[in-house]
């Protein structure tokens, strides 16, 4: 499936049929084959979650008539799947309102109302398409990636670079995690595998200087997308947050309206701790979206609902496995349907 919208797409059609031209906000439109691929990837990623806590939902809706006594059980299942107490409570309250307002009695109808509410919650923060899917995306488009050590940040960057390159977007990476020599080496190795250029300095160098040089290199070669890695020390470290702010200021010296996206990589297996990380990073650097890494490795995928509900952040990508192609654009319908299938 495509991750990047080529700027020349549909231009000839727009010239003839102006009224049908896609708006700058328009997201990528997937073909039927791509939609099926997306659903298959998402289904594989949430298989453990579906067979775990969410499988219990199926049993609750097997009976023909829905019993009000089952509300507490649904809430318990949601909380146990890492949606969190507040989010689970909000889901139940909203679904109850729909069920009682429409006088729903059949289990299938209540199940459908629950599905619609879960999808609505995941879609609520999506006010516009991600920058890389827009017709008016700038060049270069700058993505800064943040997250704690071990979350899968560097691997997610490699997967994104691979996807963008595959779609024809010239991509360049900046190794601005200069705190760990291993992080620089790891990104270089991934860069060789993916076939993208990596700009790096020596360990301990100024991360802002790395970001500046990466953008200069991108300008020189006409790169479409710049992805900048950052240090992944614990989110409680105030010096790290200042470092991230400095990188943002450096980017803006070269690209005044950049970075266009600040993606926070969260390890889906960390559960509610991921929510705390998201709060801290968002407060420091204005996170614009979430990459849910290692989603295939957890039996509790409910943290996605907590993130969107409590922080208003959209999930942009999900990690669906360990291979380079195991990254999928997040689709709320595919996600919820996979969980409740």
N, C-alpha and C positions, 0 to 999 in steps of 0.2 A: 504494500500500500504506500501511497505517497505521503511524505511528511512536509514537503516544501512546495509552495506554490510558485511555479515559474512565472516571472513577470510578463512574459510574452503570451501566456495562455489566454485565449479568448479575445485577443486584441482585434483580430480580423472580424470576429463575430460582433464585437462591440461597435465596430465602425459601421456595420450594416444594420444591426438591430440594437440601437442605443438603449431602448427600453428594457432589453434583456441583459444588459451588461451587469456583471456582479458588482456589488458595492464593495468599498474598501474593507468593510467589516466582515464580508462574507467568508465563512470558513471553507476549508477544502471539502469538495463534494466527492465522496467515494463511490466508485462503481459498485455494482452488485457483487462482483467477485471480491473487491477490496473490503466491502462490508462483511461478507462472509468470513474472510480471512481475519478481520478484526474481532469478530465474535468468537472465532475458534481460538485465537490467541488469548483473548480475555477469559474464555472458559477454562483454558489450561491453567492460567495464572491463579484463578480463584478456586480451583478444584479442591484443594485441601480445606479452604474456608467453607465451601459449599457442603462438603462431606462432613464437616465438623459441626459448628454451632448452628449454621443456617439450615442444615438438614432437619433439625428439630422443628423448623417452621412447617415443613411439609406435613408432618404428623398432625399438627394443630388444625390444618385446613382440610384434612381428609374427610371429616364428618360433613354432612350436608348442611346442617344449621350451625351458625356460629354462636358460641356461648360467651356471654359477657365475662365469665370467670376466666377466660383465656387471655385477657388483656395483660394480666400480670406475668403470665408465662412468656408472652411475646416480648415484653419489656425486659425480662430476665435474659432471654436469648440475645437481644440486641446489646445489652450491657456486657454480657459474657463474651461477645464477639468484638469487644473493644470500641463500641460506639461511644461509650461514656454515659454517665448517668444523665446529664443535662440533655444530650442529643437524643438518647432513647426516650426520655420523658416528652420531649417536643414531638418526636415522631408519633408516639402513642396518642398524645393530645390532639394532634392534627387529624390523624386517621379516625379517632373516635368522633370528632366533629363531623367528618364526612359521612361516616357510617350512620350516625344518628340523624343527621340532617336529611339523608336520602332514605332513611328507613331500611337500610340493608340488613338482610337476615342470612342470606346464603353465604357459606364459607368462601366460595369462589369470588363473590363480589367483594367481600372484606379483604381477601388476598389481593385482588386487583387494586383496591384503594391503598393498601400498604405499599404495593409496588409503585404506584404513581407518586406517593409521598416520598419514597426513598429516591426516586429519580429526580423529583422536583428539588429535593435538598441538594443533590449533587450538582444540578444544573444552575442553581440559584446564583453562585458567584461568577458564572461565565457571562460577563457583560460584553465581551467582544472576542473575536478569534485571536489565537496567539499570534505574535508578531510575524512568525515565519509562514503563517498561512494567509497573510493579507496580501491583497493585490498591490498595496502601496508600501510594502515593506522597504525600509531604507537599505542602502548598501554602503558599507557593510552593516549587517544587523548584528548587534552585540548581545550575547547571552552570558551573564555571569552566573556561575554555579556555586552554591554554598551548601554546607552540611557538615556534620561531625564526622570524625574518623570512623571508618568501618561501616558507614551507611551505604556504601556502594557508589559513591560520588564519581570517582575516576572511571569506573566501568560504565556508568550511565552516560558520562561525557563521550566515551568512545562509541557507545551505541548510537547516540544522537549524531555524532559526526559521520558515522557510517551511513545512517539513514539519509542525512542531508546530501552527502556525497553521491550516494546511489541515485538520488533524485536530480542530480545535476547541479547542486549548489557547491561552489568552491568554498571549502571550509578550512579554517586555520585555528589551531589551539594555542592557548597561552598557559604555561605552567607557573601560575602565580602562587602556588602552594610551595613557597621556598623554605618553609619551616622544616620539612622533612625531605631529605635527599631521596628517599625511597619513592616519594610522591612524584618527584620530577622524573625519575627513571621509569616509573610505572606509566606515566603519561607518554613518555617517548616511545616505550615499547608498544603501547596501544596505537600511537600515531603511525608507527611503521606498519602495523597490522592493517590498519584502516586505509593507509595511504594518504594521510594528511600531514601537513607541516606543523611542527610543534616549536614554538618559541620559548626558550628556557635560559635562565641565568644560573649562576652557581648557587648552591644551598646557602641560605642566609641572606640572599640578595633582597633588595627592596621589591616587594610584590607590585607596587605601583609602577616601577620601572619596567617590569616584565609586561604589565598590561599595556603600557605606552608603546613598547617595542613591538608587541603583538599587533596593535592597531596600525602602527607604521608599516609593518610588513604586509598587513592585509590591504592597506591602501596601495602599496607598491605593486602587488600582484593582482589587484582587482578582486579580492575575495568577497564572496557573498555573505558569509556567516563567520563570526568570530565567537569562539566559546572559551571563556576564561575560567580555569580552575582556581580555587582558593583554598587557603589553609583550613583544615578540619579539626582544629583543637576544640575542646569542650566549649559548648555554647555559653557556659557561665563565665568564660574568660573575657573581661571587658577589653583587654588589649586586642583580642581577635576582632571584636566588633569594630574597634577603631580602625583596624587594618582594612576591614571590608569597606568601611566608609571611604577610606583613602583611595582604594581601588576604584570605587564609583566616581569619586571626584576626578581621578586621572582619566577615566574613560570619557568623562564629559568634556575634558579639555580637547580631545580629538573628535569626539562625536557628541555634540551639545545635547542632543535629545536621548543619549544612551545612558546606561544600557537599556535596550528595549525590553529585555526580560531578565529577571533575577529568579532563577529556579532553585528551590530548596529540595535537595535529595533526602528523603526519609526512608529509613529501613522499616518496612512494613511489619517486621517481626517485633519491633520495640513497643508497639501498642501505644498506650496513653503517654508514655515518655516522649513520643514523637510530637504530640500536641504541645508540650512544654517547649521543645526545640523550635517548633514553628512559631510560637509566640515570641520567643527571644529574637530569632533571626528577622522576623517581620518588623519588629520594633527597631532593629538596628539598620537594616538595609532595604526595607520595602520589598519584600518578596512578592513576586507577581504570580507564582504558580508552584505546584508541587510535582515532583517526580517520585512516585511510590516504587522504590526499589525492593527487590526480593519478595514481591507479592506472592510469588509461587511457593515461597518457603514458609508461609504462615497459615495457621488454621483460624486466624482471627483477622479478617480483612475489614473490620468495621471502622478502623481509624479514619478511613477516607470520609465517612459521614461526619465524624467529629471535626475534622479539618475544615470541611466546607461549611458546616453549620456554625461553629464557634468562631472561626477566624475569617470566614468569607473568602477563602483562597480556592481557586480552581485546581483540580488535579489535571496536569497536562499530559503526563506519560505514566505508564506502568511497566515495571520490569517483569517480564513473563518467563525468564529463564536465564541461563548463563551464556548463551551464544550471542554473537553480535546482532543477529536479527531478532533477538528476544526483547524487543521494546515495542510497545504499541501506544498509539494515541489513545487517550482516555475517552471512553464513550459511556455516559451514564446508563443508557438503555442496555447496552451490552453487559455492563458490569452488574447491574441489578438482576437482569434476566438470568445471567450465569449463576448468581448466588441463589436465586429462588427456583431454579429449574429442577 
